[in-house]
Amino acid sequence: MSAHRNLQGQVAVVTGAARGVGELLARKLSARGARVALVGLEPEALKEVSGRLHTDSAHWHADVTDHEAMARVAREVRERFGRADIVVANAGVAAGGPFADSDPDAWRRVIEVNLVGSAVTARAFLPLLTDSRGYFLQIASLAAITPAPMMSAYCASKSGVEAFAHCLRAEVAHKGVRAGVGYLSWTDTDMVRGADRDGVMRELRQRLPWPANRTYPLGPAVDRIVAGIERRSAHVYAQWWLRGMQGVRGHLPALIAAGGQREVRRFEPRLAGVSKGLVGEGGAADERERGRAAGTP
């Protein structure tokens, strides 16, 4: 196991920092002495988060899928703080429901934000991480380990970012840069609460086998992520049992296909009513941002 590193004075960049995992992670990193650069789509919320931090901080309004915007953020982070030691690609959105009836734009946007946005973030900040011999943490999910029905875009995106981070780790290790993957099960965030507003999605989740059918508190999950950052871990598990899933993941697609078929058949009469847009406050913020970019009131 890697030794814990002192975060005092280090500079941490956190995307999706206006709420949920990103917001609490920024606060806990700041409490350990890190200076924090917050990135997201909600400037007022980011300003509030920044104002509550214990250490020097700044915030940037940027869409992680926009390469020019993220390259600008990286330049300005260097100008503002002089360096970046930790980058956490946390920004993400989700949509649920059957693939055949999904909104093509919402489905594509999940892939763009979660997968492409993470790659854009890494591309923008790798020069700074190379200079500092720093650490890139990609936030993935249980969805990367257990692809499930009704979550095709989210599972595809999180499987993709898991593979991306593994590839990146091998490419940059010789430069002294570490890369890791963070796994979370259902955690008490706006995204999960937003998904639970749909009765069908909520009931389907409740019918998952234990321990995947629980919603876990945010605080302990983020504490585990912080500990992983301090160790520069290759794998970070926000819930204790996720580590054990790695050993059996090869068997899971067949089991999920069998069980999922029964559940989807059971709920089929109600599937047409499943919400097709992005879920939660983060999803709403993303839709507002795209509306502004397109000139829609």
DRENTORMAR-387129 format. One record per residue: y, z, x of N, C-alpha, C in turn. Coordinates in steps of 0.001 Angstrom, whole numbers, padded with zeros to 6 digits, always signed. Layout:
YZXYZXYZX ...
END
This chain:
-001188+000000+000848+000000+000000+000000+001240+000000+000886 +002231-000833+000498+003452-000930+001283+004263+000339+001145 +005004+000664+002191+005860+001840+002160+007059+001590+001249 +007551+002656+000638+008755+002563-000185+009960+002316+000707 +010856+001452+000242+012075+001174+000981+013253+001834+000285 +014151+002335+001068+015357+002946+000541+016269+001849-000012 +016671+001967-001255+017513+000953-001881+018999+001208-001674 +019352+002286-001014+020748+002644-000812+021504+001509-000128 +022546+001010-000782+023389-000020-000205+022854-001428-000324 +021603-001609-000756+021085-002953-000933+021717-003600-002157 +021683-004924-002198+022269-005668-003306+021147-006276-004134 +021124-005925-005416+020104-006419-006332+020755-007320-007379 +020168-008484-007581+020618-009421-008613+019596-009365-009748 +020070-009153-010967+019183-009062-012126+019664-010044-013176 +018809-010990-013570+019160-011904-014653+018680-011313-015980 +019295-011780-017067+018971-011207-018366+019319-009736-018414 +020478-009381-017858+020810-007973-017607+021610-007330-018725 +021854-008043-019822+022702-007484-020880+021968-006473-021741 +020656-006510-021742+019901-005648-022642+018461-005506-022153 +017716-004619-022787+016279-004519-022567+015893-004154-021147 +014852-004807-020649+014336-004537-019313+015426-004729-018268 +016188-005821-018370+017203-006106-017363+018283-005049-017304 +018748-004606-018468+019816-003594-018509+019344-002271-017920 +018163-001800-018337+017682-000519-017831+017308-000624-016357 +016773-001757-015946+016447-001949-014535+017714-001874-013686 +018786-002508-014146+020054-002436-013411+020510-000985-013267 +020395-000211-014336+020828+001194-014276+019970+002006-013310 +018668+001782-013335+017780+002567-012471+017911+002148-011009 +018137+000878-010742+018376+000449-009366+019692+001028-008854 +020710+001032-009715+021993+001612-009331+021848+003105-009050 +021053+003796-009860+020855+005232-009650+020191+005525-008314 +019484+004539-007769+018852+004703-006453+019732+004186-005332 +020962+003828-005644+021915+003462-004606+022145+001990-004401 +021457+001142-005156+021647-000298-004985+022941-000743-005653 +023610-001680-005034+024710-002383-005682+024105-003504-006519 +024691-003780-007677+024000-004640-008637+024895-005784-009100 +024322-006988-009085+024944-008174-009669+024209-008504-010954 +024914-008469-012058+024343-008701-013382+024613-010131-013812 +023593-010806-014323+023734-012198-014758+023184-012322-016171 +023907-013023-017038+023420-013214-018397+024378-014024-019231 +024092-014097-020533+024850-014930-021452+025843-014147-022300 +025871-012820-022170+026717-011991-023026+027726-011242-022163 +028876-011859-021891+029818-011263-020931+030316-009885-021332 +030562-009648-022602+031053-008329-023012+029989-007263-022807 +028744-007583-023173+027653-006630-022957+027435-006389-021470 +027509-007442-020656+027351-007290-019215+028461-006409-018632 +029665-006598-019134+030787-005780-018670+030542-004306-018982 +030017-004034-020178+029720-002651-020549+028647-002054-019656 +027590-002835-019402+026522-002356-018523+027081-002067-017139 +027854-003002-016615+028431-002835-015282+029288-001580-015206 +030040-001306-016267+030917-000150-016275+030186+001174-016281 +028905+001171-016658+028124+002402-016713+027307+002655-015456 +027330+001731-014520+026492+001875-013338+027094+002873-012358 +026232+003428-011515+026633+004478-010580+027239+003917-009297 +026996+002645-009038+027394+002049-007761+028252+000821-008008 +028711+000205-006936+029495-001014-007022+028682-002087-007746 +029317-002784-008679+028607-003812-009434+029589-004877-009888 +029054-006006-010307+029850-007088-010874+028941-007883-011800 +029541-008676-012677+028735-009419-013638+029187-010868-013701 +028234-011745-014033+028472-013176-014128+027890-013716-015426 +028685-014504-016108+028228-015203-017310+027656-016545-016869 +026349-016713-017019+025717-017959-016584+024404-018167-017306 +024093-019421-017566+022809-019828-018143+021855-020087-016976 +020738-019387-016936+019828-019510-015789+019207-020896-015681 +019283-021707-016726+018723-023064-016637+019707-024057-016027 +020935-023629-015786+021994-024494-015271+022072-024328-013754 +021589-025332-013027+021523-025214-011572+022910-025041-010961 +023897-025805-011423+025240-025690-010856+025827-024307-011107 +025605-023780-012319+026135-022449-012630+025481-021380-011769 +024164-021468-011584+023473-020452-010798+023792-020588-009312 +023994-021812-008831+024417-021989-007441+025798-021362-007231 +026677-021506-008226+027996-020872-008154+027861-019353-008130 +026995-018811-008991+026793-017361-009011+026315-016874-007645 +025365-017598-007046+024856-017189-005734+025963-017186-004688 +026812-018211-004706+027933-018249-003755+028863-017063-003973 +029157-016774-005241+030097-015699-005535+029492-014325-005279 +028183-014198-005452+027527-012941-005081+027648-012716-003580 +027452-013775-002800+027615-013642-001344+029047-013257-000994 +030014-013894-001662+031421-013574-001392+031749-012138-001788 +031191-011696-002912+031520-010374-003459+030834-009238-002711 +029536-009441-002399+028739-008361-001808+028326-008628-000361 +028428-009881+000079+028055-010213+001444+026585-010543+001639 +025745-010268+000628+024308-010451+000798+023622-010297-000560 +022336-010610-000589+021463-010255-001722+020114-009902-001128 +019635-008706-001425+018362-008228-000887+017224-008323-001890 +017554-008260-003173+016558-008243-004243+017053-009167-005341 +016201-010038-005823+016524-010871-006981+015399-010710-007993 +015750-010322-009205+014766-010149-010273+015019-011212-011335 +014090-012156-011452+014174-013211-012466+013583-012653-013757 +014461-012062-014561+014036-011345-015760+014412-012067-017045 +015395-012950-017008+015877-013592-018230+014734-014298-018950 +014662-014087-020264+013595-014712-021029+013873-014693-022513 +013271-015645-023216+013344-015717-024671+011939-015973-025198 +011772-015824-026512+010452-015997-027109+010576-016588-028499 +009525-017277-028904+009391-017779-030268+007913-017711-030619 +007607-017469-031883+006208-017353-032296+005868-018323-033405 +004601-018301-033794+004132-019140-034887+003219-020257-034426 +002607-020967-035369+001681-022049-035018+002391-023177-034280 +001764-023708-033261+002381-024782-032475+002682-026000-033335 +001745-026390-034209+001914-027621-034985+003144-027577-035876 +003532-026381-036310+004689-026241-037197+005921-025705-036467 +005860-025596-035163+006959-024986-034418+008173-025906-034370 +009330-025312-034164+010565-026058-033950+010527-026609-032529 +010547-027937-032355+010433-028501-030999+011530-028015-030056 +012747-027833-030576+013841-027387-029720+013644-025939-029275 +013220-025066-030194+012985-023666-029823+011817-023568-028855 +010758-024344-029102+009578-024322-028226+009984-024729-026808 +010726-025823-026715+011161-026310-025408+012089-025309-024720 +012932-024651-025510+013888-023719-024913+013186-022528-024273 +012099-022065-024871+011327-020977-024261+010842-021394-022870 +010334-022603-022750+009882-023099-021445+011057-023224-020484 +012170-023743-020980+013328-023960-020111+013864-022648-019548 +014051-021658-020424+014632-020393-019955+013649-019640-019075 +012430-019474-019568+011486-018600-018882+010947-019207-017594 +010601-020480-017611+010001-021113-016441+011043-021835-015588 +011727-022797-016174+012712-023554-015398+013837-022641-014925 +014278-021725-015803+015347-020805-015423+014964-019921-014249 +013701-019504-014198+013256-018691-013063+013271-019500-011772 +012840-020759-011853+012850-021611-010663+014280-021897-010216 +015184-022130-011167+016588-022359-010823+017169-021116-010141 +016831-019941-010668+017299-018694-010060+016799-018563-008626 +015514-018812-008434+014952-018713-007085+015601-019716-006141 +015791-020946-006600+016389-021975-005746+017803-021571-005310 +018564-021015-006247+019943-020647-005941+020020-019506-004931 +019092-018544-005030+019215-017321-004234+018314-017275-003002 +017423-018242-002832+016543-018188-001660+017299-018183-000337 +018394-018928-000180+019119-018827+001092+019589-017405+001399 +020058-016681+000380+020498-015301+000600+019308-014404+000910 +018212-014593+000205+017027-013771+000456+016441-014063+001833 +016553-015297+002274+016077-015623+003618+016926-014908+004669 +018234-014893+004458+019116-014195+005394+018806-012704+005457 +018481-012108+004310+018267-010654+004262+016805-010266+004419 +015911-011276+004515+014466-011015+004503+014149-010144+003272 +014576-010660+002132+014565-009892+000902+013340-010098+000038 +013514-009797-001243+012387-009724-002181+012781-010384-003496 +011917-011279-003969+012086-011953-005256+011009-011450-006195 +011418-010868-007324+010454-010394-008321+010577-011238-009568 +009474-011867-009931+009401-012668-011141+008795-011832-012261 +009530-011649-013348+008994-010922-014487+008117-011861-015307 +006836-011529-015395+005895-012295-016200+005499-011445-017407 +004226-011383-017723+003824-010731-018961+002304-010671-019037 +001821-009792-019913+000417-009855-020327+000071-011256-020819 +001066-011965-021363+000853-013321-021872+000413-014295-020781 +000677-013973-019517+000192-014820-018423-001298-014629-018192 -001810-013472-018561-003220-013133-018344-004063-013471-019558 -003484-013291-020754-004241-013466-021994-003520-014443-022916 -003692-015750-022727-003057-016724-023625-003573-016555-025043 -002639-016392-025983-003018-016015-027345-002467-017007-028357 -003154-017176-029485-002626-018043-030544-001310-017513-031075 -000506-018411-031610+000800-018107-032198+001866-017813-031147 +001516-017955-029881+002469-017658-028797+002412-018748-027722 +002221-020002-028131+001929-021043-027142+003058-021241-026143 +004306-021268-026601+005410-021496-025665+005554-020319-024708 +005510-019110-025245+005706-017927-024405+004575-017794-023388 +003340-017965-023846+002206-017849-022921+002255-018944-021856 +002589-020158-022258+002677-021245-021283+003756-020954-020248 +004895-020442-020710+005985-020168-019774+005640-019035-018824 +004988-017994-019319+004675-016855-018460+003503-017156-017529 +002549-017962-017979+001523-018435-017042+002163-019273-015950 +003144-020077-016352+003829-020920-015382+004606-020126-014354 +005339-019095-014778+006122-018341-013802+005222-017518-012893 +004085-017068-013414+003127-016368-012555+002666-017290-011428 +002266-018516-011786+001818-019474-010778+002955-019835-009824 +004146-020001-010372+005301-020325-009527+005530-019246-008479 +005514-017989-008899+005770-016900-007955+004680-016804-006897 +003432-017048-007283+002346-017030-006296+002554-018144-005262 +002930-019336-005740+003197-020440-004809+004351-020091-003877 +005405-019541-004469+006583-019220-003677+006265-018179-002615 +005454-017189-002964+005133-016133-001996+004518-016718-000730 +003620-017680-000898+002983-018288+000268+003952-019141+001075 +004925-019734+000389+005864-020629+001069+006916-019893+001888 +007293-018701+001455+008438-018038+002095+008057-016831+002941 +006783-016469+002934+006373-015256+003650+006686-015337+005140 +006521-016517+005742+006747-016632+007179+008223-016467+007544 +009107-016542+006532+010536-016315+006756+010926-014855+006520 +009934-014031+006222+010205-012630+005988+010575-012288+004562 +010497-013285+003655+010824-013057+002250+009547-012704+001503 +009601-011660+000702+008470-011261-000131+008722-011716-001564 +007651-012042-002270+007759-012426-003679+006667-011719-004460 +006995-011285-005657+006039-010570-006484+006123-010992-007931 +005102-010583-008693+005029-010861-010132+004963-009529-010864 +005819-009357-011873+005793-008161-012697+005170-008453-014047 +004207-007638-014444+003492-007832-015705+003865-006716-016675 +004216-007094-017904+004503-006128-018954+003690-006474-020190 +003160-005456-020841+002612-005640-022182+003765-005495-023177 +003434-005334-024456+004456-005184-025492+005272-003924-025200 +006543-004119-024912+007419-003027-024516+008597-002975-025480 +009118-001803-025728+010127-001592-026759+011471-002184-026342 +011633-003470-026618+012865-004197-026319+013323-004924-027573 +014533-005483-027510+015035-006274-028630+014128-007460-028927 +013544-008049-027894+012675-009193-028103+011454-008807-028940 +010798-007709-028584+009609-007282-029316+009982-006815-030717 +011068-006072-030828+011502-005648-032162+011866-006847-033025 +012469-007870-032411+012798-009079-033157+011558-009796-033640 +010541-009877-032796+009285-010508-033210+008623-009734-034334 +008743-008422-034288+008107-007578-035302+008791-007668-036666 +009983-008257-036715+010630-008419-038025+009873-009418-038892 +009087-010270-038265+008240-011194-039020+006940-010487-039356 +006647-010335-040650+005490-009559-041075+004173-010084-040539 +004000-011397-040514+002740-011970-040047+002539-011682-038562 +003581-011914-037762+003463-011675-036325+003219-010194-036038 +003884-009333-036799+003689-007896-036606+002244-007488-036930 +001709-007980-038052+000341-007627-038431-000679-008200-037464 -000456-009416-036991-001365-009994-036003-001401-009152-034740 -000245-008708-034311-000197-007882-033101-000891-006542-033313 -000716-005968-034480-001346-004683-034766-002874-004791-034805 -003371-005981-035025-004821-006186-035092-005437-006524-033725 -004609-006594-032687-005139-006790-031343-005969-005574-030934 -006931-005753-030037-007700-004596-029563-006836-003659-028726 -007164-002361-028781-006484-001383-027936-006807-001695-026470 -005868-001556-025566-004517-000992-025703-003416-002038-025906 -003808-003296-026152-002813-004355-026290-002091-004327-027629 -002520-003479-028559-001893-003439-029884-000767-002415-029980 -000446-001764-028886+000608-000754-028882+001931-001329-028372 +003022-000711-028810+004324-000968-028194+004619+000191-027254 +004911-000117-026009+005070+000912-024982+006545+001210-024752 +006877+002466-024418+008278+002822-024187+008845+002089-022977 +010134+001807-023057+010792+001020-022023+010943+001788-020717 +011319+003061-020791+011634+003823-019580+010517+003855-018556 +009292+004298-018921+008211+004330-017934+007861+002947-017383 +007984+001921-018230+007699+000561-017758+008671+000150-016658 +009953+000434-016873+010953+000060-015867+010819+000929-014621 +010421+002183-014779+010165+003025-013601+009102+002393-012707 +008064+001847-013311+007009+001186-012529+007531-000066-011838 +008424-000780-012512+009006-001971-011891+009860-001576-010690 +010657-000533-010851+011486-000063-009729+010602+000337-008550 +009507+001055-008830+008598+001447-007745+008022+000216-007051 +007716-000824-007824+007227-002062-007225+008270-002726-006353 +009520-002691-006783+010610-003248-005976+010753-002464-004676 +010672-001156-004760+010783-000333-003553+009665-000645-002559 +008494-001021-003066+007353-001344-002185+007293-002822-001825 +008185-003630-002444+008107-005089-002269+006694-005587-002633 +006204-005145-003778+004813-005399-004168+004591-006849-004591 +003393-007358-004301+003003-008685-004766+002711-008672-006262 +002220-007543-006772+001924-007391-008199+002498-006058-008671 +003203-006102-009789+003802-004895-010363+003328-004801-011809 +002770-003660-012176+002208-003487-013519+003008-002424-014261 +003676-002842-015326+004545-001935-016057+003768-000961-016932 +002530-001297-017255+001628-000374-017950+000357-000247-017116 -000172+000940-017035-001249+001246-016095-002473+000357-016260 -002806+000000-017472-004063-000712-017737-004009-002198-017415 -002807-002745-017194-002708-004180-016925-003389-004576-015623 -003395-003674-014660-004064-003984-013391-005539-004324-013626 -006191-003580-014525-007600-003827-014806-007865-005156-015480 -006858-005725-016133-007051-007017-016798-007279-008146-015802 -006777-007971-014576-006926-009046-013591-008389-009343-013292 -009216-008304-013281-010616-008504-012928-011440-009203-013986 -010957-009215-015228-011739-009811-016323-011053-011027-016927 -009937-011456-016355-009143-012494-017005-009892-013813-017155 -010847-014074-016303-011608-015308-016430-012440-015381-017704 -012780-014241-018257-013583-014206-019479-012735-014207-020744 -011439-013985-020605-010607-013744-021781-010358-014972-022656 -010152-016178-022100-009886-017312-022997-010977-017534-024046 -012249-017421-023654-013317-017621-024634-013317-016524-025689 -013090-015284-025259-013060-014181-026218-011875-014311-027168 -010723-014673-026621-009531-014823-027452-009685-015991-028423 -010309-017071-027962-010517-018221-028844-011389-017851-030035 -012441-017072-029771-013339-016679-030862-012640-015737-031836 -012020-014691-031311-011331-013749-032184-010104-014356-032839 -009374-015172-032092-008165-015784-032621-008450-016734-033768 -009535-017437-033674-009911-018351-034757-010075-017596-036074 -010730-016451-036012-010916-015650-037228-009586-015147-037774 -008724-014679-036854-007456-014122-037308-006544-015193-037887 -006488-016356-037242-005630-017426-037741-006124-017899-039110 -007435-018009-039291-007969-018389-040596-007601-017350-041648 -007666-016093-041276-007350-015015-042207-005887-015074-042663 -004981-015407-041732-003558-015399-042040-003017-016771-042443 -003845-017793-042451-003357-019151-042663-002502-019320-043919 -002847-018702-045039-001993-018900-046222-000558-018416-046027 -000321-017557-045048+001014-016989-044837+001745-017597-043634 +001084-018482-042885+001661-018956-041636+002899-019818-041832 +002986-020506-042962+004137-021378-043183+005443-020593-043224 +005361-019294-043496+006572-018489-043585+007014-017865-042289 +006271-018070-041219+006638-017482-039935+007942-018095-039428 +008839-017244-038927+010121-017711-038399+009898-018660-037228 +010693-019719-037164+010489-020748-036143+011513-020691-035005 +012510-019825-035105+013541-019787-034075+013241-018782-032979 +014171-018653-032044+014054-017645-030992+014241-016264-031602 +013529-015277-031076+013520-013957-031691+014473-013003-030960 +014915-011979-031701+015676-010889-031098+017112-011249-030769 +017854-010230-030288+019263-010407-029953+019453-011346-028768 +018529-011300-027822+018626-012225-026693+018469-013669-027136 +017543-013913-028078+017377-015255-028619+018616-015721-029354 +019231-014808-030121+020460-015156-030827+021584-015490-029850 +021662-014731-028755+022691-015007-027749+022486-016377-027120 +021237-016734-026871+020941-018041-026286+021337-019158-027252 +021040-018975-028532+021395-019999-029511+022906-020138-029645 +023640-019010-029596+025099-019090-029644+025648-019836-028444 +025089-019552-027271+025557-020216-026050+025342-021712-026121 +024182-022122-026585+023919-023565-026704+024808-024194-027750 +025102-023444-028831+026011-023967-029828+027402-024188-029269 +027891-023244-028456+029208-023413-027828+029217-024608-026870 +028131-024736-026101+028066-025851-025150+028069-027199-025849 +027485-027224-027070+027420-028471-027821+028646-028684-028697 +029557-027689-028697+030754-027801-029509+030542-027475-030966 +029428-026758-031254+029146-026388-032647+029842-025082-032957 +030557-024964-034085+031240-023712-034419+030269-022579-034582 
END
